C-alpha cells in the first residue's frame, strides 16, 4: 500500500513538473517574435520601459549585474534613437530603497537628459509596470528593456492585455540557473494573475501622458541611501523597525489616485 501511494505521488509530481515546464515553454514561444537581441534590428518606439531591480544584492552588498545590464541597455536604446523617452518603473517601498530614483541618477550620470526620463514609483511587480504604462502613462506601444527571460513574462502580460509591446533583451549574467528556476514559478504566478485572479495593479492614478515633465524633489533618496555595509544591518532589523515610505511623501512620490492608501 505504501509503495503504491509513493508511486502515485511521484506520478502526480511528475505531471505537475511537466505541466509547469510546458507552460514555461509556451510563454517563451508565444513571445519570441517580439523580442530583439540586436539593437540595430529593434523598431523605434517613443517610450522605453526599464523594469526595475535592486542595484545591490541584499545579502552581500555586491552590485547586481542584472541592474547594470538594464541601465546600459537603456542608455544604448536611447543614444541610438530607438526610444525617445525612458520610463523607469520600480519599487520604492522603503525610505532606503527607491529603484526609479536610483536608475534615474545612474542614467543622468552617464549623460542621459533628465527631461527625457519619467518615473513610475508604483512598479511593484512586472504586471503593475506593464499595465500602468498603458493606463497611467497612456502608452500602448512601447519597448520593454530587461533580460530575455524577464522579457518573455512581461510580453506575455502585455499581449494578454492587448498592449502592443516589444522587448529589447539585454545580456544576462552567467550562472543564472537559480534565477531561471524562480522564473518558472513567477510565470505560473503570472498565469494565475491573468486567468484566475484577474489582478490589476496595486495602484493606478490620474493619466500622465508621456512626454510629461516630472520633477524629483530635492532630498529624495535613491538606493542604496546607505552603504552596502549599512544595508546589511537594515536587512537584519525587524520589519516593524523599518518605516515604509508614505504615499505622497517626499520619500515615496508614488503616483496614486487621490484618496488611495497603501494596505
DOTI-508994 format. One record per residue: x, y negated, z negated of N, C-alpha, C in turn. Coordinates in steps of 0.2 Angstrom, whole numbers, plus 5000, padded with zeros to 4 digits. Each point is the difference from the previous one (the first is absolute). Layout:
% DOTI-508994
XYZXYZXYZ/...
This chain:
% DOTI-508994
500450065000499649945000500449945000/500650004996500449944999500449995007/500250055003500349995006499649985006/499450025000499549975005499849934998/500049984994499949934999500649965002/500650024999500649965002500050005007/499850055004500050005007499549955003/499450004997499549955002500249934999/500449994994500249934999500549985005/500550055001500549985005499749995007/499550035002499749995006499649935000/499749994995499749935000500549945000/500650014996500549955000500350005007/500150055003500350005007499549965005/499450025000499549965004500049934999/500049984993500049934999500749965002/500550045000500749975002499949995008/499850055003500050005007499549955003/499449994996499649945002500349944999/500349994994500449934999500549995006/500450055001500549995006499649995006/499550035002499649995006499749935000/499849974995499749935000500649955001/500550024997500649965000500349995007/500050065004500250005007499549965004/499350014999499549975003500149925000/500149984994500149924999500649985004/500550045000500649985004499950005008/499750055002499850005007499549955002/499549984996499549955002500349935001/500549994996500349934999500649995005/500350065002500649995004500049955006/499550005004500049955005500149934998/499949984994500049934998500649984996/500550055000500649994996500649985005/500449954998500549995004500750004996/500550045002500650004997500549955003/499949985007500449965004499749935000/500349954997499749935000499949975006/500450025005499949975007499450025003/499750064998499450035003499449974996/500149974995499449984995499649945003/499450015002499649955002499949944995/500049945003499949944996499450004996/500049984994499449984996500149944996/499549964999500149944996500350014993/499750054997500150024993500450064999/500550004996500350064997499950014993/499750064998499950014993500550054997/500449974995500550034997499750034993/500050075000499850044994500550004994/499849974995500449994994500350074997/500549994997500350064996500549974995/500250034994500449974995500749995004/500349954998500749985002500550044997/499950024994500550054996499650064997/500450055000499750064997499949994992/499450024998499849984993500550044995/500250065002500350044995500849995000/500349975005500749995000500249935001/499549965003500249935001500449995007/500150065004500350005006499649975005/500249965005499649975005499750065004/499449985002499650055004500149995008/500350055003500150005007499449995004/499450034998499449995004499849925000/500149974995499949935000500549965004/500650025000500549965005499850015007/499850065002499950025007499349965002/499649994996499349975001500249925001/500449974996500249935001500449995006/500450045001500450005007499650015006/499550044999499650025006499549945001/499849974995499649945000500349945004/500749994998500449955002500150015008/500150065002500250025007499349995004/499550024997499349995004499949925001/500149964995499949935000500549975005/500650014999500649975004499950025007/499850065002499950025007499449975003/499649974996499349975003499550055001/500050064996499550055001499449984995/500149964995499549974996500249934998/499449964999500149934999500049984993/499650054996499949994993500150064996/500350004994500050064996499649994994/499550054999499650014994500350054995/500249974995500450054995499550024995/499850065000499550034996500350054994/499849984994500350054995499749984993/500350034995499750004993500349954996/499649974996500349954995499750014993/500050064998499650024994500349974994/500649995000500449984994500349945001/500249964995500349945000500750015003/500350054998500750025003500050045006/499550015003499950045006499649975005/500349975006499649965005500350025007/499750055003500350025006499949955006/499549965001499949955005500549954999/500149974994500549944999500750035001/500150064998500750025001500250015007/499550035004500150005007500149945003/499649954998500049935003500749974999/500350014994500649974998500650035004/500050065001500550045004499949985007/499449995003500049985007500249935001/499849964996500249935000500849995000/500350044995500750005000500450035006/499650035004500350035006499849955006/499749944999499949965005499349995003/499550044997499350005002499749944998/499649965004499749944998499450024995/500049964995499550014995499349995003/499949955005499449985003499750065003/500450055002499750065004499950064995/500049994994499950064995499349994996/499650055000499450004996500050054995/499849994994500050054995499450034998/499950064999499550044998500150034993/499849974995500250034993499650054998/499550035004499550054997500150065004/500650015003500150065004500250064995/499650024996500250054995500150075003/499650015005500150075003500049985008/500250065004500049995007499349985003/499550034997499349995002499849934999/500249974994499949934999500349955005/500750025001500449955005499750005007/499850065002499750015007499349965001/499650024995499349975001500049934998/500449974995500049934999500349965006/500450035004500349975005499449985005/499650045001499449985004499549964997/499850024994499449974996500249934997/500650004998500249934996500449965005/500450035004500549965004499850005007/499450025002499650005006500550025006/500350054999500550035005499850075002/499850025006499850065001500550045005/500549975003500550035004500749984998/500350044996500649984997500550055000/500649994998500650055000500250014993/499950064998500250024993500850025000/500349984995500850015000500150044993/500250065002500250054994500350065003/500250054996500350065002499550045004/500250055004499550045005499550044996/500250034994499550044997499549964997/500249944998499549954997499649975006/500349995005499649975006499450055002/500150064999499550055002499449994996/500150004993499549994996499649935000/500449955001499749935001499650005006/500350035006499650005006499450045000/500050054996499450055000499549964996/500149964995499549964997499849955004/500449965004499849955005499650035005/500150055003499650035006499350024997/500050034994499350014997499649944998/500349955000499749934998499949965006/500150035006499949965007500549955001/500650004996500549955001500550025005/500249955005500450025005500749984998/500350044996500749994998500550055003/500649985000500650045002500549994995/500550045001500550004994500750005003/500549964997500750005002500350044994/500350065002500250054995500849984999/500149984994500749994998500350064998/500750004999500450064998499850024993/500150074999499950024993500650034997/500149994994500750034997500050075001/500650034999500150075000499750044994/499950065000499950044994499349974997/499550005004499349974998499550064999/500250064999499650064999499549984995/500249984994499549994995499549955002/500249945003499549955003499550035005/500350045004499650035005499450054997/500250034995499550054996499549964997/500249944997499549964997499649975005/500249985006499649985005499450045002/500250075000499450045002499450004995/500249994993499549994995499749935001/500349955002499849935001499550005006/500150055005499650005006499350044998/500150044996499450044998499549944996/500449964996499649954996499749955005/500349985006499849965005499350035003/500150065001499450045003499449994995/500150014994499550004995499749934999/500549955001499749934999499649985006/500250035006499649985006499450035001/500050074999499450045002499650024994/500250004994499650024994499949944995/500549974998499849944996499849945003/500249995007499849945003500349944997/500650004998500349954996500149935004/500049954996500149935003500649974996/500349955002500649974996499849984993/500450004996499949984993499749935000/500349965004499849935000500049985007/499549965002499949965007500149934998/499649965003500049934998499849955006/500149945000499849955005500550025007/499749985005500450015007500549955000/500650035002500649965001500350025006/499849975006500350025006500749985001/500450045003500749995002500049965007/500449955001500549974995499649964995/500350004994499749964994500649984996/500149934999500549984995499950034993/500550034997499950024993500649984996/499949974995500549974995500150054995/500650014998500150054994500349954994/499649994995500249954994500750024998/500349944998500650014997500050044993/500550044999500050044994499750075001/499750015006499850075001500550055000/500050054996500550055000499950065005/500650015003500050065005500250064996/500250055004500250074996500750015003/500550024995499950004993500149934997/499549974996500149944996500650014995/500250064999500550024995500550045004/500650014997500550045003499850085000/500350045004499850075000500150034993/500549984996500150024993499449994996/499849935000499449984996499350045002/500050015007499450035003499950074996/500650044999500050064997499650004993/500249944996499749994994499349995000/499849965005499349995001499650065002/500350045004499650075001499950044994/500549994995499950054994499549974995/499849945001499549974995499350035001/499650004995499450025000499549965005/499550035003499649965005499749944997/499850004994499749944997500549954998/500650015001500549954998500249965007/499850025005500149975007499449965002/500049944999499449965002499950005007/499450025003499949995007499949935002/500149995007499949935003499249995000/499849944998499349995000499849975007/499450025002499749985007500049925000/500349975005500049935001500549964996/500450044996500649974996500649985005/500449974997500649985004500550075001/499950054996500350065001499750045005/499450005001499650045004499949985007/499649945001499949975006499650055005/499750054997499650055004499449975003/499950015007499449975003499450044999/499549974996499550044998499349965001/499550035000499349975000499949964994/499749945000499949974994499650044995/500250004994499650044995500250074999/500550025004500250075000500550014995/500050054995500550014995500350075001/500650014998500350065001499750054994/500050065002499750054995500650044997/
